[in-house]
Amino acid sequence: MSLLSRRELLDRAARITALAAWPGCAAAQDYPSRPIRLVIPYTAGAAGDQIGRPWADRVASLLGPIYVENIGGAGGAIGSAAVAQSAPDGYSLLLGNGSTQVMIPLSSAKPAYDTVRDFRAIYRLITTTLAFAVHPSMPVKDLRELVAFASANPGILSYGTPGVGTGNHLIGEMFRLQSGLATDFVHVPYRGMSAATNDLVSGQISAVIAVVSSQILQLHLAGKLRLIAVTSEQRLSGAPGIPTVIESGMPGLRYAGWFGLFAPRATPDAIVERISRATRTAMADPQLQESYRSQGLEPDVDSGPDKFQRLVEDELTRLAPIVKSIGLKRD
């Protein structure tokens, strides 16, 4: 071996030793060595639980114990900010969605976090659709009938969402503009979807715009609320009787939502990849896939950090001018 090649070898060994001694790298090699926290930024019982908890149960066999913490409020902003401010060590993850990662940062005058600066995407778990639901006492079965009823009864209808600036709110405001119900479909923001749904069932509000979930579908089948439209391009396989917004003559209300995993921005690559690989394995489980599909959710079996990050950044770019054009503001 030549003197030069020996020097190269020694230099390379020194760099490897130094890298291994770096705290972030050492932490990644040992990860995970304690329970992982998954923050669901909504109150317990909402759609976030029906997405995040099955993932946590399934992936525990691959990553170790995972506990769920519901931190609701401000449409998901409070829980999201809590994760953004957590140590970037892989032990605090966020179940984020289009509202928390796109709509809230775009519509806030002083956002508590910046999606690109403060988070890194790990894996998109599922895609979702929103649904318009009304109290069963209302004589409407689709969006056209809702518009006609609201026009004939001005000033009495209201709709609930999980907060100002959420994707639910965006669709509600677009519906008001497109239907001409600027003052006859009043927005009522809640701390979470469960409270809004409860108020709809009890007749305190007229409608909600909610993520389709097993809870919503069960209430629909039980006659406690009525689903009159979904924002997907096709009818749901689990509820084929509900028309789409396209069939209702409002194709501009199409909206495909999603939920996925995020970590604080400085989380090491090795940890992010570890979580992503475990999640991909978990999402290949037919039982987990079926549990999601039975709730009107579509599992994503081919996601990953880079692919998901591009999707989020593309959504920010696409929706920014829309949010601005309709003047959607959280504060």
C-alpha positions in Angstrom: 0.0 0.0 0.0 1.4 3.4 -0.9 2.0 6.2 1.6 -0.7 8.3 -0.1 -3.4 5.5 0.0 -2.6 5.0 3.7 -3.1 8.7 4.4 -6.4 8.5 2.5 -7.5 5.5 4.5 -6.5 7.1 7.8 -8.3 10.4 6.8 -11.4 8.5 5.9 -11.4 6.5 9.2 -11.0 9.8 11.1 -14.0 11.3 9.4 -16.1 8.2 10.1 -15.0 8.2 13.8 -15.9 11.9 14.1 -19.3 11.4 12.5 -20.1 8.5 14.7 -19.2 10.6 17.8 -21.6 13.4 16.7 -24.6 13.4 19.1 -27.2 13.4 16.4 -25.6 10.5 14.6 -25.2 8.5 17.9 -28.9 9.2 18.7 -29.9 8.0 15.3 -28.0 4.7 15.7 -29.8 4.0 19.0 -33.2 5.1 17.9 -35.7 4.4 19.2 -34.7 3.7 22.8 -37.8 5.0 24.5 -41.5 5.5 23.7 -42.4 7.8 20.8 -45.1 10.5 21.2 -47.5 11.0 18.4 -49.4 14.3 18.7 -52.8 14.4 17.1 -53.7 18.1 17.0 -57.4 17.6 17.5 -59.6 16.6 20.4 -60.1 12.9 21.1 -62.6 11.0 19.1 -62.2 13.0 15.9 -61.0 11.8 12.5 -57.4 12.2 13.6 -57.7 9.4 16.2 -59.2 7.0 13.6 -56.1 7.6 11.5 -53.3 8.0 14.0 -54.1 5.4 16.5 -54.3 2.4 14.1 -51.0 3.5 12.7 -49.5 3.7 16.2 -50.8 0.3 17.1 -49.5 -1.4 14.0 -46.1 0.3 13.8 -45.4 -0.4 17.5 -44.1 -3.9 16.7 -41.5 -2.2 14.4 -40.5 0.9 16.4 -41.5 0.1 19.9 -44.1 1.8 22.2 -45.9 4.8 20.7 -48.3 6.8 22.8 -50.9 9.2 21.4 -51.4 12.7 22.8 -54.4 14.8 21.7 -53.6 18.5 21.7 -56.6 20.2 20.2 -57.4 23.9 19.6 -57.1 26.6 17.0 -58.0 24.2 14.2 -54.9 22.1 14.9 -52.4 24.9 15.2 -51.7 24.4 19.0 -50.7 20.8 18.7 -48.7 21.4 15.5 -46.8 24.2 17.2 -46.0 22.0 20.1 -44.3 19.5 17.9 -42.5 22.2 15.9 -41.0 23.4 19.2 -40.0 19.9 20.4 -36.5 18.4 20.3 -35.6 17.1 16.8 -34.9 13.6 18.1 -37.7 11.5 16.6 -39.6 11.2 19.9 -42.2 13.8 19.0 -44.1 13.3 15.8 -47.1 15.1 14.4 -50.1 13.7 12.6 -50.5 16.7 10.3 -52.9 17.3 7.4 -53.7 19.9 4.7 -55.2 22.2 7.3 -52.3 22.2 9.8 -49.5 22.2 7.2 -50.9 24.3 4.4 -54.1 26.2 5.2 -53.2 27.5 8.7 -49.8 28.8 7.8 -51.2 30.5 4.6 -54.2 32.1 6.3 -52.5 33.3 9.6 -51.3 36.8 9.9 -48.8 35.7 12.5 -48.4 31.9 12.1 -47.1 30.0 15.1 -44.9 27.9 12.8 -43.7 27.7 9.2 -44.3 24.4 7.5 -41.1 24.4 5.4 -38.9 25.9 8.0 -40.1 24.0 11.1 -41.1 20.6 9.8 -40.0 17.8 7.6 -42.4 15.3 6.0 -42.0 11.6 6.7 -44.9 9.7 5.2 -48.4 10.4 3.9 -50.7 7.8 5.6 -54.0 8.4 3.9 -56.0 10.6 1.6 -59.4 11.9 2.7 -62.5 13.6 1.4 -64.6 16.2 3.1 -68.4 16.0 3.4 -71.3 18.4 3.8 -73.6 17.2 6.5 -76.9 18.7 7.6 -79.3 18.1 10.5 -81.8 15.5 9.4 -84.8 17.9 10.0 -83.6 20.0 7.1 -85.5 19.2 3.8 -82.4 19.0 1.7 -80.6 16.0 0.1 -78.0 17.7 -2.0 -76.1 21.0 -2.4 -78.7 22.4 -4.9 -81.5 21.9 -2.3 -79.3 23.4 0.4 -78.8 26.6 -1.6 -82.5 26.8 -2.4 -83.4 26.3 1.3 -80.9 28.8 2.5 -82.1 31.4 0.0 -85.7 30.9 1.1 -84.8 31.1 4.8 -82.2 33.9 4.9 -80.0 34.3 8.0 -80.8 31.1 9.8 -78.2 28.6 8.6 -74.8 28.0 10.0 -72.0 25.5 9.5 -69.3 24.2 11.8 -65.7 23.4 11.2 -62.7 22.5 13.4 -61.5 26.1 13.1 -60.8 29.2 11.1 -58.4 28.7 8.2 -58.8 24.9 8.0 -59.4 23.1 4.8 -63.0 22.6 6.0 -63.3 26.4 6.3 -61.8 27.0 2.9 -64.4 24.8 1.3 -67.2 26.4 3.3 -66.2 29.9 2.1 -65.8 28.8 -1.5 -69.3 27.3 -1.3 -70.7 30.5 0.1 -69.1 32.5 -2.8 -70.1 30.1 -5.5 -73.7 29.7 -4.3 -74.3 33.4 -3.5 -74.9 32.6 0.2 -72.4 35.3 1.3 -74.5 36.2 4.4 -76.9 33.2 4.7 -74.4 30.4 5.7 -72.6 31.6 8.7 -69.3 30.0 9.8 -69.0 28.7 13.4 -65.5 27.6 14.3 -64.9 24.9 17.0 -61.9 23.6 18.8 -62.4 20.2 17.1 -64.7 18.3 14.8 -66.3 16.2 17.6 -67.8 19.3 19.3 -69.1 20.6 16.0 -70.6 17.2 15.1 -72.3 17.0 18.5 -73.8 20.4 18.0 -75.1 19.4 14.6 -76.7 16.3 16.0 -78.4 18.2 18.8 -79.6 20.9 16.4 -77.4 23.8 17.6 -76.1 24.4 14.1 -77.5 23.6 10.7 -74.5 21.8 9.0 -70.9 20.8 9.3 -68.1 20.3 6.8 -66.2 17.4 8.1 -63.5 14.8 7.1 -65.3 11.6 6.2 -64.8 9.2 9.0 -66.4 6.1 10.5 -68.1 8.3 13.1 -69.6 10.5 10.4 -70.7 7.5 8.3 -72.3 5.8 11.3 -74.2 8.9 12.3 -75.4 9.2 8.7 -76.6 5.6 8.6 -78.3 6.0 12.0 -80.2 9.1 10.7 -78.7 11.5 13.2 -77.3 13.6 10.4 -77.5 13.6 6.7 -74.5 13.6 4.3 -75.5 15.5 1.2 -72.2 15.8 -0.7 -68.6 14.7 -0.7 -65.7 16.7 -2.2 -64.0 13.7 -3.9 -64.2 13.2 -7.7 -66.0 9.9 -7.3 -68.6 8.6 -4.9 -67.3 6.8 -1.8 -67.2 3.0 -2.0 -68.4 2.9 1.6 -71.3 5.3 1.1 -72.2 5.2 -2.6 -75.5 7.0 -2.1 -73.9 10.3 -1.4 -73.5 12.6 -4.4 -70.2 14.4 -5.2 -69.9 18.1 -5.5 -69.3 17.6 -9.2 -72.7 15.9 -9.5 -74.2 18.8 -7.5 -73.0 21.3 -10.1 -70.1 22.7 -8.1 -66.9 21.1 -9.4 -64.8 24.0 -8.0 -65.4 22.5 -4.5 -63.3 19.4 -5.3 -60.9 18.8 -2.4 -58.6 15.9 -1.7 -57.3 16.0 1.8 -54.6 13.9 3.5 -53.1 13.0 6.8 -49.4 12.2 7.3 -46.4 12.1 9.7 -44.1 15.0 10.3 -41.1 15.6 12.6 -39.3 18.8 13.7 -37.1 20.1 10.8 -33.7 19.3 12.3 -34.6 15.6 12.9 -31.7 13.5 11.5 -32.1 11.8 8.2 -31.4 8.4 9.6 -34.3 8.7 12.1 -36.7 10.0 9.5 -35.8 7.1 7.2 -36.2 4.7 10.0 -39.8 5.9 10.7 -40.6 6.0 7.0 -39.4 2.4 6.4 -41.4 1.1 9.4 -44.5 3.0 8.2 -44.2 1.6 4.7 -44.1 -1.9 6.2 -47.1 -1.2 8.4 -49.1 0.3 5.5 -48.6 -2.9 3.5 -50.7 -4.8 6.0 -54.1 -5.7 4.4 -55.9 -5.4 7.8 -54.7 -1.9 8.3 -55.6 -0.9 4.8 -59.1 -2.3 5.2 -59.5 -0.5 8.6 -58.9 2.7 6.8 -61.0 2.0 3.7 -64.0 1.0 5.9 -63.9 4.6 7.2 -63.9 6.2 3.7 -60.1 6.7 3.8 -57.6 5.6 1.1 -54.3 4.3 2.5 -51.1 5.4 0.8 -48.8 2.5 0.3 -46.1 4.3 -1.7 -45.1 7.4 0.2 -41.8 8.6 1.6 -40.0 11.7 2.9 -39.0 13.2 -0.4 -42.2 12.5 -2.2 -44.4 13.7 0.7 -42.3 16.9 1.1 -42.7 17.8 -2.5 -46.5 17.3 -2.2 -46.7 19.6 0.8 -44.6 22.3 -0.9 -46.7 22.1 -4.1 -49.9 22.4 -2.1 -48.5 25.6 -0.4 -47.7 27.1 -3.8 -51.1 26.1 -5.4 -53.4 27.2 -2.6 -51.6 30.5 -1.6 -53.3 32.6 -4.4 -56.7 31.0 -3.7 -56.5 31.8 0.0 -55.5 35.3 -0.8 -58.2 35.8 -3.4 -61.1 34.9 -1.0 -59.5 36.9 1.9 -59.4 33.9 4.2 -57.8 35.1 7.5 -57.4 33.5 10.8 -56.3 36.6 12.8 
